[in-house]
Amino acid sequence: MLANFLSKSKPINFIVLLVLFSCVFLYNLIFVFAFEDFSLNVFLKSVGFLLVFLLIFFFYNFVISKNNLTRDNTYAFFIFTLFLSLFITKIYAFKIIFLLLFYVLFLRKIYSLKSNKTVLQKLFDSGFWIAIMFFIEPFTIVFALLVYVAIFIHHKITIHTLFAPIIGFCAPLICYYAYFLWMDNTENFSNLFQLNSINEVYFYSENNFYWIIIVLLALTLIGLILKTPKALSVNNSFKRNWILVLINFFVAVGFSLFIPEKTGVEFLFVIFPASIIIANGFEMINNSLIKNIALYLLLIFTIVFPIFYSLEP
């Protein structure tokens, strides 16, 4: 049964899920080749995409397991893989996939602040990764809120910790400005600080994204209701990280709703905290039958939705 398989955290679980994702990736790649002439460049581009995806999965699993954000199972990895597969055709662009990779690297530093080791270096690195994301999508600056929330939650408030992320952010920013100054093109640098008008939220309903959003938010809400009372009842590191996950989720939702240029892929930022919350919700369900029904329905939805979506005009 699927629930029994995912209730364990073994290498075979991750291998099976990665193979599952690779099959979905190759399936979608067929349609890419159908509209592009096959060439060595297209093949190398596809291989590059798959390698970056594998890096994203590696760092995602590292953040989850290293910081004990779930129990010893693969529910979160399964959910993350399924929802990510729904966006494959939308993220077939290096700009998007690298933005997601940098986002996971940024969260790796944030969630590791529960440890007292190299705190200033982690905060500097978090500011650095925000700057890199800022170059690609300026509105990602809103995730800087997570840095200071993590500092407050983990009781790391000092003059040094408050300024370390700022210095980390400014270091690549200065280098980036120097590059444009050397190229006599500072106008492009200034454009980073000019946000476009925000698209209306009904963009999602017009593009059928609302089905993915409804399923994702509904499962997340159930996970919140099931896990939050128990998580907040104990004063430990998991409680602090759980609060951080919740804030991460709400900031990511706000980012997705208010980002100026909506394409749908911005909800990838929601999948990371949502998958953790949903996985913790599954852990609270003792009835294996209910677990299996929910997991199989989610798997069926992931398979069926792209088929019907592709058939629509």
Secondary structure, DSSP 8 states (H G I E B T S, - for coil): -HHHHHTS--HHHHHHHHHHHHHHHHHHHHHHHHHS---HHHHHHHHHHHHHHHHHHHHHHHHHHHTTSS-SSSHHHHHHHHHHHTTTTT--SHHHHHHHHHHHHHHHHHHGGGS-TTHHHHHHHHHHHHHHHHHH-GGGGGGHHHHHHHHHHTT--SHHHHHHHHHHHHHHHHHHHHHHHHTT-HHHHHHTT-------TTHHHHTTHHHHHHHHHHHHHHHHHHHHHHHHTS-SHHHHHHHHHHHHHHHHHHHHHH-SS--SGGGHHHHHHHHHHHHHHHHT---HHHHHHHHHHHHHHHHHHHHHHHH--
